[in-house]
Every structure is written in structure tokens, then in C-alpha cells.
Amino acid sequence: MREHGEEIAGLGAVVAVTFEDPPRIRRFVERERIPFPVLSDRDRRGYAAFGLGRANPGELWTLKSLRAYVQGALRGRLPASPLGDVAQLGGDVVLDPGGRVVWIHRSAEPADRPDVRTIVRALRDAGSSSAGETAR
């Protein structure tokens, strides 16, 4: 997302949502130079509304997750020590201008993320879409 942040921000109203506390979010946004707003959903109502689940303990350290952390470390991005709920899974949701969900990816495990090009394509399509929810 970092590498495509400006392109993504230029596609419309893009917002990231996390359950972290606002001071931690501010530090992250400044450090990573995130070009769009990052909001806090401390009580996770949005997570629940979009069906974003929780990982079981055995799903936290999958081969895919470990590979993602190693690849990040090799690029000089050491993971921060977790302060929040490491079992909360995330996702990516794209809404059309009318507020309808037109694309959603619910993470199945911590490192399960769609390719950024897929998200960019969904954002572009959302500008002209009037379709209902498409779960992925």
C-alpha cells in the first residue's frame, strides 16, 4: 500500500481503519507518510459490520505469516512489537460513491492480503459501479 499510496489517495475518498489508539495511529501515519486518513475503530463495530473475524491461536503463525515478516525484515521493516489484539483479522472494503459495498476481502489469517493492484482496480471500478456486495 505504501508504494501506491498517492495513486490510491487520488482515486477518491480512501480511509484506513484500525482498532489501535489515536496516538499510535498518528506515529504510524507520520513514520510511514500515509497520504490518506487513518481512523480508529476501538470498539470494532466496523470490523463486525463487515464480518472481519478473529484468527484461532494456531492460525497466527502460519508459513505465509512468517514469510511476510521475514520479507519485511529483509527490506528493513522490522515488525513492531504487538500492543493490540494480534488475533483480530483485517480486511479491505471498497464502497461506491453511494456507500454500497462493491468489493470486500476478509483476511483468513494475518498475512492474507490482496494484491494492491486488485484493490486499485476495485477502487477504479467503484466510481462507476452500482453492483451489490461481492465477497472475496
Secondary structure as a PSIPRED ss2 file (coil, helix, strand):
# PSIPRED VFORMAT (PSIPRED V4.0)

   1 M C   1.000  0.000  0.000
   2 R H   0.000  1.000  0.000
   3 E H   0.000  1.000  0.000
   4 H H   0.000  1.000  0.000
   5 G H   0.000  1.000  0.000
   6 E H   0.000  1.000  0.000
   7 E H   0.000  1.000  0.000
   8 I H   0.000  1.000  0.000
   9 A H   0.000  1.000  0.000
  10 G C   1.000  0.000  0.000
  11 L C   1.000  0.000  0.000
  12 G C   1.000  0.000  0.000
  13 A C   1.000  0.000  0.000
  14 V C   1.000  0.000  0.000
  15 V C   1.000  0.000  0.000
  16 A E   0.000  0.000  1.000
  17 V E   0.000  0.000  1.000
  18 T E   0.000  0.000  1.000
  19 F C   1.000  0.000  0.000
  20 E C   1.000  0.000  0.000
  21 D C   1.000  0.000  0.000
  22 P H   0.000  1.000  0.000
  23 P H   0.000  1.000  0.000
  24 R H   0.000  1.000  0.000
  25 I H   0.000  1.000  0.000
  26 R H   0.000  1.000  0.000
  27 R H   0.000  1.000  0.000
  28 F H   0.000  1.000  0.000
  29 V H   0.000  1.000  0.000
  30 E H   0.000  1.000  0.000
  31 R H   0.000  1.000  0.000
  32 E H   0.000  1.000  0.000
  33 R C   1.000  0.000  0.000
  34 I C   1.000  0.000  0.000
  35 P C   1.000  0.000  0.000
  36 F C   1.000  0.000  0.000
  37 P C   1.000  0.000  0.000
  38 V E   0.000  0.000  1.000
  39 L E   0.000  0.000  1.000
  40 S E   0.000  0.000  1.000
  41 D C   1.000  0.000  0.000
  42 R C   1.000  0.000  0.000
  43 D C   1.000  0.000  0.000
  44 R C   1.000  0.000  0.000
  45 R H   0.000  1.000  0.000
  46 G H   0.000  1.000  0.000
  47 Y H   0.000  1.000  0.000
  48 A H   0.000  1.000  0.000
  49 A H   0.000  1.000  0.000
  50 F C   1.000  0.000  0.000
  51 G C   1.000  0.000  0.000
  52 L C   1.000  0.000  0.000
  53 G C   1.000  0.000  0.000
  54 R E   0.000  0.000  1.000
  55 A C   1.000  0.000  0.000
  56 N C   1.000  0.000  0.000
  57 P H   0.000  1.000  0.000
  58 G H   0.000  1.000  0.000
  59 E H   0.000  1.000  0.000
  60 L C   1.000  0.000  0.000
  61 W C   1.000  0.000  0.000
  62 T C   1.000  0.000  0.000
  63 L H   0.000  1.000  0.000
  64 K H   0.000  1.000  0.000
  65 S H   0.000  1.000  0.000
  66 L H   0.000  1.000  0.000
  67 R H   0.000  1.000  0.000
  68 A H   0.000  1.000  0.000
  69 Y H   0.000  1.000  0.000
  70 V H   0.000  1.000  0.000
  71 Q H   0.000  1.000  0.000
  72 G H   0.000  1.000  0.000
  73 A H   0.000  1.000  0.000
  74 L H   0.000  1.000  0.000
  75 R C   1.000  0.000  0.000
  76 G C   1.000  0.000  0.000
  77 R C   1.000  0.000  0.000
  78 L C   1.000  0.000  0.000
  79 P C   1.000  0.000  0.000
  80 A C   1.000  0.000  0.000
  81 S C   1.000  0.000  0.000
  82 P C   1.000  0.000  0.000
  83 L C   1.000  0.000  0.000
  84 G C   1.000  0.000  0.000
  85 D C   1.000  0.000  0.000
  86 V C   1.000  0.000  0.000
  87 A C   1.000  0.000  0.000
  88 Q E   0.000  0.000  1.000
  89 L C   1.000  0.000  0.000
  90 G C   1.000  0.000  0.000
  91 G E   0.000  0.000  1.000
  92 D E   0.000  0.000  1.000
  93 V E   0.000  0.000  1.000
  94 V E   0.000  0.000  1.000
  95 L E   0.000  0.000  1.000
  96 D C   1.000  0.000  0.000
  97 P C   1.000  0.000  0.000
  98 G C   1.000  0.000  0.000
  99 G C   1.000  0.000  0.000
 100 R C   1.000  0.000  0.000
 101 V E   0.000  0.000  1.000
 102 V E   0.000  0.000  1.000
 103 W E   0.000  0.000  1.000
 104 I E   0.000  0.000  1.000
 105 H E   0.000  0.000  1.000
 106 R E   0.000  0.000  1.000
 107 S C   1.000  0.000  0.000
 108 A C   1.000  0.000  0.000
 109 E C   1.000  0.000  0.000
 110 P C   1.000  0.000  0.000
 111 A C   1.000  0.000  0.000
 112 D C   1.000  0.000  0.000
 113 R C   1.000  0.000  0.000
 114 P C   1.000  0.000  0.000
 115 D C   1.000  0.000  0.000
 116 V H   0.000  1.000  0.000
 117 R H   0.000  1.000  0.000
 118 T H   0.000  1.000  0.000
 119 I H   0.000  1.000  0.000
 120 V H   0.000  1.000  0.000
 121 R H   0.000  1.000  0.000
 122 A H   0.000  1.000  0.000
 123 L H   0.000  1.000  0.000
 124 R H   0.000  1.000  0.000
 125 D H   0.000  1.000  0.000
 126 A H   0.000  1.000  0.000
 127 G C   1.000  0.000  0.000
 128 S C   1.000  0.000  0.000
 129 S C   1.000  0.000  0.000
 130 S C   1.000  0.000  0.000
 131 A C   1.000  0.000  0.000
 132 G C   1.000  0.000  0.000
 133 E C   1.000  0.000  0.000
 134 T C   1.000  0.000  0.000
 135 A E   0.000  0.000  1.000
 136 R C   1.000  0.000  0.000
